[in-house]
Amino acid sequence: MLKPGTIKLAHSLGVITVKVIRFLALVLGAVWFFPVSCTTGLVAGTLAIARLDSRDIEKGQQPHPWFFVVAGPAEANSPFSVIPLKDLPKLKASTPHHSFLMPQSSARIKTNEYTHVSYRVISDKGTEQTIEVEYSDDDKTIWSRYRATPSDVVPMFSRMSHPGYMFRALPTAVIFALLMFGVGRLLRKRFSITTAGPHSP
């Protein structure tokens, strides 16, 4: 036989659960909450797609087409040179004096009004560095990570942020918002809740 204290606790928990469900019904089933849930789904979906599209090159995946590395000596008055990975063989053949080890732990340049490039040295073992380059323009931002030696680089990882991810996530975000709205409406119907408030049980 249950003790009176146990029965009282169970009753209190039941009352709290019902209040929480009624609150969720009011919020999820509200018209004003639909754009909120849609925006939440869009942000979460965009981040998820970006994560899924990251490339672990050390595991055999191909780097993004916009993989960049940095090198010195710099051109003009820039602290470093920015080189697309696809142009690296040509650069090494034409200017073998370039060094891929960076003397500073980090640096940043602005190539035009919409584009900037920065790098940071994640680890430095003297003759080998792990470097991450961030390339950002008005269309995308891409992060390229690689191991650098004085004469070569070994790509490790790349990830990207692109407006196209948002458009790919939009249908899922709308479905998510509709689902939340539908759940809210079903809960309202189940507990006889209106915008004026729940009926007395």
Buried (B, 14 or more C-beta within 10 A) or exposed (E): EEEEEEEEEEEEEEEEEEEEBBEBBBBBBBEEBBEBBBEBBBEBBBEEBBEEBEBEBEEEEEBBEBBBBBBBEBEEEBBBBBBBBEEBEEBBEEEEEBEBBBEEEEBEBEEEEEBBBBBBBEEBEEEBBBBBBBBBBEEBBBBBBBBBBEEEBEBBBBBBBBEEBBEBBBEBBBEBBBEBBEBBBEBBEEBEBEEEEBEEE
